[in-house]
Amino acid sequence: MIPIGTDTRLRVGMVGAGGIANAHLPAWLHAGAEVVVHSLHGGHDLVARHGAGEVAASLDELIARVDVVDVCTPTDTHPEIVFAAAAAGRHVLCEKPLALDPATAEAMARACAAAGVQLYPGHVVRYFPEYVALQAAVAEGTIGTPAVLRFDRCGARPHRAWFADPARSGGIIMDQMIHDLDFARWLAGEVETVHARVSDSAPGTPTGVVSAHVVARHRGGAISTVTGTWARPGTRFRYGFHVAGTDGLLSHDSAADPSLRTDTGAPTDGGGDRLLPDVSLVESPFVAEIREFAAAFRGGPAPRVSAADGVAAVRIAAAANASLASGRPEAVEPAEVAA
C-alpha cells in the first residue's frame, strides 16, 4: 500500500462514467482530490462535463497513477476491479452493492484486508440529512427500542439495459432497495429472515414499472418493511420512512416535507435521468460521504459504513432475491467478515 501524506492531494482513479460517476466526480473535486477517469465509454465526456480530471487509457494505467480506486461501473464488474486495486495496494470505494452474491463480497473484503487497504461501499443514504437525524435520534433513545420500521423509495426506472438484467444488476432489491435494507439493519440490528415479492410490468426490459416489497425480521424482534419502485421515465425521486419504537414515532416523506430545492428537469446528457434526488441547498450527501472516506484513507477516523456493512447488505438482498424465487421466507446467513 502506498502511504498517503496529509500534505499532498489525494489521487483518485474513477472507473466508469455512468450516472453515479456524475455524483462522485464533483464530490471528489470538492474534497480537493486529483481525479483520473477510465471508462470504456464516456470518460472524456464526464471530465468535460465537470471541468476537471484526466482520462487514463486503461485500468492498469489508472491504478498505477492513484492512491484510491473509486468503482462506478455495473455491479457484475465490481469484483474484478476491486481485486486488481487490492493487489496493487490501493484503497477502494466501491458503489453498492459490492457484489451480486455474499461469497464474492466477502472475498473482496478479505482481499482488501489482506492487502492492508481500506474498502468502503457507497451506501450514501447513511449520509442523507434526514436519515442522519433518524439514526442519531434512535441511537439517543428518543423513540425507545425500534419495533416497526417502514422504508420506501421510488425513482425512474434506469434506462441502461444492464439494470434490467438480474445477472448483472441483481434486480431492484439488490440495486436500489439495498440502501434501505442496510439502514434498517443499522437501526434495528442483524436481520434473521426476509420475505420478498415483486411485480414487473415488463420483465427483462428497461421499460415499464417494477416494484418490490421486502419484510425483514430482525434478531431482536423488530420488523422492517422496505418497498422500492422503478417507475416511468421522468418520475420524481421520492423516499421516506416511518420508524416506530416503544416510546414514539419518527417519520419523513421527501415529497411532503422537502427542503428548498431546484428542479433541474430531466437531464439529457446521461447524468442520471431522475435516478438521484433533485438538487438541494443542503450539502450533497455524496460530498459528505466522500469527505468522510477521504479522511479515512488519509489515516483519519473510520467512516460510518464499513466493508462488513457492505457484505451484510449483500447477504440480506441476496436472501430477499432467494425469497422471490422460492416464494417463502429465507434465512439470512450471518456474515463471516468481522465488522
C-alpha positions as CSV (number, residue, x, y, z in Angstrom):
1,M,0.0,0.0,0.0
2,I,1.3,3.5,-0.9
3,P,1.3,5.8,2.1
4,I,-0.9,8.9,1.7
5,G,0.6,12.0,3.1
6,T,-1.6,14.7,4.7
7,D,0.3,17.4,2.9
8,T,-0.4,16.0,-0.6
9,R,-3.5,15.9,-2.7
10,L,-5.3,12.6,-2.7
11,R,-5.1,11.0,-6.1
12,V,-8.3,9.2,-7.1
13,G,-9.0,6.9,-10.0
14,M,-12.6,6.7,-11.0
15,V,-13.6,3.6,-13.1
16,G,-16.8,4.2,-15.0
17,A,-18.6,7.3,-16.3
18,G,-22.3,6.4,-15.9
19,G,-24.9,8.1,-13.7
20,I,-23.3,7.7,-10.3
21,A,-20.0,8.9,-11.6
22,N,-21.7,12.3,-12.1
23,A,-22.2,12.4,-8.4
24,H,-18.8,11.1,-7.3
25,L,-16.6,13.2,-9.5
26,P,-17.7,16.6,-8.3
27,A,-17.6,15.3,-4.7
28,W,-14.0,14.3,-5.1
29,L,-13.2,17.6,-6.6
30,H,-14.9,19.3,-3.7
31,A,-12.7,17.3,-1.4
32,G,-9.6,18.6,-3.2
33,A,-8.6,15.4,-4.9
34,E,-6.8,14.9,-8.2
35,V,-9.0,12.7,-10.3
36,V,-8.2,10.3,-13.2
37,V,-11.0,8.6,-15.0
38,H,-11.0,5.3,-17.0
39,S,-14.2,4.1,-18.8
40,L,-14.9,2.1,-21.8
41,H,-17.5,4.7,-22.8
42,G,-18.0,8.4,-21.8
43,G,-14.8,9.1,-19.9
44,H,-13.9,12.2,-21.9
45,D,-17.5,13.5,-21.7
46,L,-17.6,13.0,-18.0
47,V,-14.4,15.0,-17.5
48,A,-15.5,17.8,-19.8
49,R,-18.9,18.0,-18.1
50,H,-17.4,18.7,-14.7
51,G,-14.4,20.7,-15.9
52,A,-11.7,18.7,-14.2
53,G,-9.9,15.4,-14.2
54,E,-7.8,13.4,-16.7
55,V,-8.6,10.3,-18.7
56,A,-6.5,7.1,-18.4
57,A,-6.3,4.7,-21.4
58,S,-6.5,1.5,-19.4
59,L,-7.4,0.2,-15.9
60,D,-3.8,-0.7,-15.3
61,E,-2.7,2.9,-16.1
62,L,-5.3,4.3,-13.8
63,I,-4.3,2.1,-10.9
64,A,-0.7,2.9,-11.3
65,R,-1.4,6.7,-11.1
66,V,-3.6,6.8,-8.0
67,D,-3.9,6.2,-4.2
68,V,-7.6,5.3,-4.3
69,V,-9.8,3.5,-6.8
70,D,-13.5,4.5,-7.0
71,V,-15.6,1.8,-8.7
72,C,-18.6,3.3,-10.5
73,T,-19.2,0.5,-13.0
74,P,-22.1,-2.0,-13.4
75,T,-22.3,-4.4,-10.4
76,D,-21.1,-7.5,-12.2
77,T,-17.8,-5.8,-12.9
78,H,-17.1,-4.7,-9.4
79,P,-15.1,-7.8,-8.2
80,E,-12.5,-7.8,-10.9
81,I,-11.7,-4.1,-10.4
82,V,-11.6,-4.3,-6.6
83,F,-9.3,-7.4,-6.7
84,A,-7.0,-5.5,-9.1
85,A,-6.9,-2.5,-6.9
86,A,-6.2,-4.5,-3.7
87,A,-3.4,-6.4,-5.5
88,A,-1.8,-3.1,-6.3
89,G,-2.2,-1.8,-2.7
90,R,-4.9,0.8,-3.5
91,H,-7.7,1.8,-1.2
92,V,-11.2,1.3,-2.6
93,L,-14.6,3.0,-2.7
94,C,-17.0,0.6,-4.4
95,E,-20.5,1.6,-5.3
96,K,-23.2,-0.5,-3.8
97,P,-23.7,-3.4,-4.0
98,L,-20.2,-4.7,-3.5
99,A,-21.1,-7.8,-5.5
100,L,-24.1,-9.9,-6.6
101,D,-23.6,-12.7,-4.1
102,P,-22.3,-12.8,-0.5
103,A,-19.4,-15.2,-1.1
104,T,-17.9,-12.8,-3.7
105,A,-18.5,-9.8,-1.5
106,E,-16.7,-11.5,1.4
107,A,-13.8,-12.5,-0.8
108,M,-13.5,-8.8,-1.9
109,A,-13.4,-7.7,1.8
110,R,-10.9,-10.3,2.7
111,A,-8.6,-9.4,-0.2
112,C,-8.6,-5.8,0.8
113,A,-7.9,-6.6,4.4
114,A,-5.1,-9.0,3.5
115,A,-3.5,-6.2,1.3
116,G,-3.8,-3.7,4.1
117,V,-6.1,-1.4,2.2
118,Q,-9.4,0.1,3.1
119,L,-12.7,-0.9,1.3
120,Y,-15.9,1.1,1.7
121,P,-19.3,0.5,0.0
122,G,-21.2,3.5,-1.4
123,H,-24.1,3.4,1.0
124,V,-24.8,7.1,0.6
125,V,-28.2,7.0,2.2
126,R,-26.4,6.9,5.5
127,Y,-25.3,10.5,4.7
128,F,-28.7,11.9,3.7
129,P,-29.6,14.6,6.3
130,E,-33.0,13.1,7.1
131,Y,-31.5,9.7,7.7
132,V,-28.6,11.1,9.7
133,A,-31.2,12.7,12.0
134,L,-33.1,9.5,12.2
135,Q,-30.1,7.4,13.2
136,A,-29.0,9.9,15.8
137,A,-32.4,10.1,17.4
138,V,-32.7,6.3,17.5
139,A,-29.2,6.0,19.0
140,E,-30.1,8.5,21.6
141,G,-33.2,6.6,22.6
142,T,-35.7,9.2,21.5
143,I,-38.3,6.6,20.5
144,G,-37.1,3.8,22.8
145,T,-36.4,0.4,21.2
146,P,-37.2,0.3,17.5
147,A,-40.1,-2.1,16.9
148,V,-41.6,-1.5,13.4
149,L,-39.7,0.2,10.6
150,R,-41.0,1.1,7.2
151,F,-38.9,2.5,4.3
152,D,-39.9,3.3,0.7
153,R,-38.2,4.9,-2.3
154,C,-39.3,5.5,-5.9
155,G,-37.5,6.8,-8.9
156,A,-37.4,6.5,-12.7
157,R,-36.5,3.1,-14.0
158,P,-32.9,3.2,-15.1
159,H,-32.7,3.3,-18.9
160,R,-29.4,1.4,-19.3
161,A,-30.2,-2.2,-20.3
162,W,-27.8,-3.8,-17.7
163,F,-30.1,-2.7,-14.8
164,A,-32.9,-4.9,-16.3
165,D,-30.7,-8.0,-16.3
166,P,-30.6,-9.6,-12.9
167,A,-27.4,-11.4,-13.8
168,R,-25.7,-8.0,-14.0
169,S,-27.5,-5.8,-11.5
170,G,-29.2,-8.2,-9.1
171,G,-32.6,-6.5,-9.8
172,I,-34.3,-3.8,-7.9
173,I,-33.8,-5.3,-4.5
174,M,-30.0,-5.7,-4.8
175,D,-29.5,-2.4,-6.7
176,Q,-32.0,0.1,-5.2
177,M,-33.6,-1.3,-2.1
178,I,-30.2,-2.4,-0.6
179,H,-29.9,1.2,0.7
180,D,-33.0,0.8,2.9
181,L,-32.2,-2.8,3.9
182,D,-28.8,-1.6,5.1
183,F,-30.3,1.3,7.0
184,A,-32.9,-1.0,8.7
185,R,-30.1,-3.2,9.8
186,W,-28.2,-0.2,11.1
187,L,-31.1,0.9,13.2
188,A,-32.6,-2.4,14.4
189,G,-29.7,-4.9,14.3
190,E,-29.0,-8.0,12.3
191,V,-31.7,-9.4,10.1
192,E,-32.8,-13.0,10.7
193,T,-35.2,-13.7,7.9
194,V,-36.7,-12.0,4.8
195,H,-39.8,-12.5,2.7
196,A,-40.0,-10.7,-0.7
197,R,-42.4,-10.1,-3.5
198,V,-42.0,-8.3,-6.8
199,S,-44.3,-7.0,-9.6
200,D,-42.7,-6.1,-13.0
201,S,-44.8,-4.9,-15.9
202,A,-42.1,-5.7,-18.5
203,P,-39.6,-8.3,-17.1
204,G,-36.2,-8.3,-18.7
205,T,-36.5,-4.9,-20.3
206,P,-35.6,-1.3,-19.3
207,T,-39.3,-0.2,-19.8
208,G,-42.4,-0.4,-17.7
209,V,-42.7,-0.3,-13.9
210,V,-41.2,-2.7,-11.3
211,S,-42.0,-2.6,-7.6
212,A,-40.8,-4.9,-4.8
213,H,-41.6,-5.4,-1.2
214,V,-39.4,-7.0,1.5
215,V,-40.4,-7.9,5.0
216,A,-37.4,-8.4,7.3
217,R,-37.4,-9.9,10.8
218,H,-34.5,-8.7,13.0
219,R,-33.0,-10.9,15.6
220,G,-34.0,-8.5,18.3
221,G,-37.7,-8.9,17.3
222,A,-38.2,-5.7,15.3
223,I,-39.9,-5.9,11.9
224,S,-38.9,-3.8,8.9
225,T,-40.7,-3.4,5.6
226,V,-39.0,-2.0,2.6
227,T,-40.7,-1.0,-0.7
228,G,-38.9,0.0,-3.8
229,T,-40.2,1.1,-7.2
230,W,-38.6,1.8,-10.6
231,A,-41.3,3.9,-12.3
232,R,-41.9,5.6,-15.7
233,P,-39.2,7.9,-17.2
234,G,-39.3,11.4,-15.6
235,T,-40.8,10.2,-12.3
236,R,-39.6,12.4,-9.5
237,F,-37.3,10.7,-7.0
238,R,-39.1,10.2,-3.7
239,Y,-38.2,8.5,-0.4
240,G,-39.5,8.2,3.1
241,F,-39.6,6.3,6.4
242,H,-41.7,5.7,9.4
243,V,-39.9,4.2,12.4
244,A,-42.0,3.3,15.5
245,G,-40.4,2.4,18.8
246,T,-41.6,1.7,22.3
247,D,-41.7,5.4,23.1
248,G,-42.5,7.2,19.9
249,L,-42.6,7.5,16.1
250,L,-40.3,9.3,13.6
251,S,-41.5,9.9,10.1
252,H,-40.3,11.6,6.9
253,D,-41.6,11.9,3.3
254,S,-39.4,13.7,0.9
255,A,-42.4,14.8,-1.2
256,A,-44.4,16.1,1.7
257,D,-41.5,17.7,3.7
258,P,-39.0,18.9,1.1
259,S,-36.1,21.2,1.8
260,L,-35.7,24.2,-0.6
261,R,-34.9,22.6,-3.9
262,T,-34.1,23.5,-7.5
263,D,-35.8,21.2,-10.1
264,T,-33.3,20.9,-12.9
265,G,-35.6,18.9,-15.1
266,A,-34.8,15.6,-16.7
267,P,-31.1,15.6,-17.8
268,T,-30.3,15.0,-21.4
269,D,-26.6,14.4,-21.1
270,G,-26.6,10.9,-19.5
271,G,-26.3,12.4,-16.0
272,G,-28.9,10.2,-14.2
273,D,-32.4,10.6,-15.6
274,R,-34.2,11.1,-12.3
275,L,-32.1,8.3,-10.6
276,L,-31.0,10.8,-7.9
277,P,-32.8,13.3,-5.8
278,D,-33.2,16.9,-7.0
279,V,-30.6,19.4,-6.1
280,S,-30.9,20.8,-2.6
281,L,-29.4,23.7,-0.7
282,V,-28.5,21.2,2.0
283,E,-24.9,19.8,1.5
284,S,-24.9,16.9,-1.0
285,P,-24.8,13.6,0.8
286,F,-22.2,12.5,-1.8
287,V,-19.9,15.3,-0.7
288,A,-20.4,14.3,3.0
289,E,-19.8,10.6,2.2
290,I,-16.7,11.2,0.1
291,R,-15.2,13.7,2.5
292,E,-15.5,11.1,5.3
293,F,-13.9,8.4,3.1
294,A,-11.1,10.7,2.1
295,A,-10.3,11.4,5.7
296,A,-10.2,7.7,6.5
297,F,-7.9,7.0,3.5
298,R,-5.5,9.5,5.0
299,G,-5.5,7.7,8.3
300,G,-8.4,9.6,10.0
301,P,-11.4,8.1,11.8
302,A,-13.2,5.2,10.4
303,P,-16.4,6.2,8.5
304,R,-19.9,5.3,9.5
305,V,-20.1,2.4,7.0
306,S,-17.6,-0.4,6.7
307,A,-16.8,-3.3,4.3
308,A,-18.5,-5.6,6.7
309,D,-21.7,-3.5,6.4
310,G,-21.4,-3.8,2.6
311,V,-21.1,-7.6,2.9
312,A,-24.1,-7.8,5.3
313,A,-26.3,-5.7,3.0
314,V,-25.5,-8.1,0.1
315,R,-26.4,-11.0,2.3
316,I,-29.8,-9.5,3.1
317,A,-30.5,-8.6,-0.5
318,A,-29.4,-12.0,-1.8
319,A,-31.7,-13.7,0.7
320,A,-34.6,-11.5,-0.5
321,N,-33.9,-12.5,-4.1
322,A,-33.9,-16.1,-3.0
323,S,-37.3,-15.5,-1.4
324,L,-38.5,-14.1,-4.7
325,A,-37.5,-17.4,-6.4
326,S,-38.8,-19.7,-3.6
327,G,-42.0,-17.8,-2.6
328,R,-41.1,-18.5,1.0
329,P,-39.3,-16.6,3.8
330,E,-35.5,-17.1,3.6
331,A,-32.9,-17.1,6.4
332,V,-30.1,-14.5,6.2
333,E,-26.8,-16.2,7.0
334,P,-24.5,-14.3,9.4
335,A,-21.5,-12.6,7.7
336,E,-18.1,-14.1,8.2
337,V,-16.3,-10.7,7.8
338,A,-16.0,-9.0,11.2
339,A,-17.3,-5.5,11.5
